[in-house]
């Protein structure tokens, strides 16, 4: 995948019917000039809201890849990666806003840390508070059990999303993930069997197996307008979340671990259903 005449940075944005958000994201990129040469690629997953027309009219310098169907996050990003020419590639959600200095700081960290395969930064919600779950550990059984216990007992998060120093971790969010081309060469592309959820975790897992390190940079900040959306709010998304988690186990963990996970998820769903029923009864009273 090594390419001649590489530029410093390629920004890859996958879009599906988010025309206004996409325009805001693109404006945030170009309003804060980056001193190094960069390219922006938008992979449009068959939007029907005029997103492609907006790009052609307002941002003719952008490389637009228009798909005839929604290929999902992984396949569409892989399209962008294959067409990109950057030494570093920033996978960026269309509902983000780049703040001044963020691109420079992330690239400089990659320059200064050649062992870094992928990095992300602190994502801020519209109200300025840090978005949770921007980095974390692999979903091992022990980790999932500890996390479920904390959730059911209404304890605080297992990780802190604030800080001023880089933190080595096991995965970072694909909503704003900068990857090194060499790391992709050795670990491969995003797994296209994953439509959504855990694709970033699984990718970082493979990079780490190839010897690369993953970092979270809390001192670098990017706004994520859609950061509050959770799988728990939508039955369809929740089902997709569990499906992707099971696939992660099938690919990377033993058969006994897969069996235990299925039992753990059944228990978790029963507890959640009971809690939901109790809340509805309390609301009725």
C-alpha positions, 0 to 999 in steps of 0.5 A, spaced: 500 500 500 506 504 500 505 510 495 510 514 491 509 522 493 505 521 499 503 528 502 502 529 510 495 528 511 489 525 508 482 526 511 477 521 510 469 522 511 464 517 510 457 521 509 450 518 509 444 524 509 448 529 513 448 534 508 448 540 513 453 537 518 458 535 513 458 542 510 459 544 518 465 539 518 468 541 512 468 548 513 471 547 520 477 544 516 478 549 511 477 555 516 483 553 520 489 552 515 494 547 516 501 548 514 502 542 511 499 539 504 493 535 506 487 532 502 480 531 504 476 525 501 468 524 502 465 517 501 458 518 500 454 512 502 448 513 497 445 520 500 439 522 498 439 529 501 443 533 496 450 532 500 454 530 493 451 536 490 453 540 495 460 538 495 461 539 488 458 546 488 462 548 494 468 544 495 470 542 488 477 541 491 475 535 495 475 528 492 468 525 492 467 518 492 459 516 490 456 510 492 450 507 489 448 504 496 450 504 503 456 500 504 457 502 512 462 505 516 468 500 514 467 499 507 466 506 505 472 508 510 477 502 506 475 506 499 477 512 502 484 509 505 485 506 498 484 512 494 488 517 499 495 519 499 497 521 506 502 519 510 497 519 516 490 518 515 484 521 519 478 518 519 473 523 521 465 523 522 461 528 518 458 530 525 465 533 528 468 540 528 475 541 528 478 546 532 484 550 531 490 547 532 487 540 532 490 537 526 497 540 527 497 537 534 495 530 532 500 530 526 506 532 530 504 527 535 505 522 530 511 525 527 514 525 534 512 517 536 514 513 530 511 507 534 504 510 534 499 506 529 493 510 531 491 516 535 485 519 537 483 526 542 478 528 547 471 529 543 467 534 546 459 534 546 456 540 544 455 543 551 463 542 552 463 536 556 467 530 554 464 525 550 465 518 554 467 512 551 472 515 546 478 510 548 478 503 552 480 496 553 479 490 549 472 487 551 475 481 555 470 477 559 473 480 565 473 487 563 465 486 560 463 483 567 467 489 571 463 494 566 456 491 567 457 491 575 459 498 575 453 500 570 448 496 574 450 499 580 450 506 577 457 507 579 462 512 575 465 510 568 471 506 568 476 511 565 477 518 565 476 522 559 479 528 561 487 530 562 493 533 559 498 528 557 497 522 552 495 516 554 497 509 551 490 505 551 488 499 547 483 502 542 480 509 540 474 511 537 473 511 529 469 518 530 476 521 530 482 516 529 488 518 525 492 512 523 499 511 520 499 508 513 505 503 515 500 501 521 495 499 516 500 496 511 502 491 516 495 490 520 490 491 514 484 495 512 478 495 517 474 489 517 468 489 512 464 484 516 463 489 521 457 494 519 458 498 525 460 498 532 467 495 534 470 496 528 475 501 531 476 496 537 478 490 532 482 494 528 486 497 533 487 490 536 490 488 530 495 494 530 497 492 537 498 485 535 503 487 529 507 491 535 504 498 534 501 502 540 495 506 540 494 513 544 489 517 546 490 525 547 486 528 551 490 535 550 487 535 543 480 537 542 475 536 537 467 537 537 462 531 536 455 533 535 452 526 535 456 524 541 450 522 545 447 517 541 448 510 544 446 503 542 441 503 548 437 508 545 435 504 539 433 496 539 436 496 532 442 499 534 443 495 540 442 488 536 447 491 531 452 492 537 451 485 540 452 482 533 459 486 532 461 484 539 460 476 538 463 477 531 469 480 535 469 474 540 469 469 534 475 472 530 479 473 536 477 469 542 476 462 544 470 458 543 469 457 551 469 465 551 464 465 546 459 461 549 460 464 556 459 471 552 453 469 550 450 467 557 453 473 560 449 477 554 443 473 556 443 475 563 445 482 562 439 483 557 434 480 563 437 485 568 436 491 563 429 488 562 427 488 569 430 495 570 426 498 565 419 494 567 420 497 574 422 504 571 415 504 567 411 501 574 414 507 578 412 512 572 405 509 572 404 511 580 
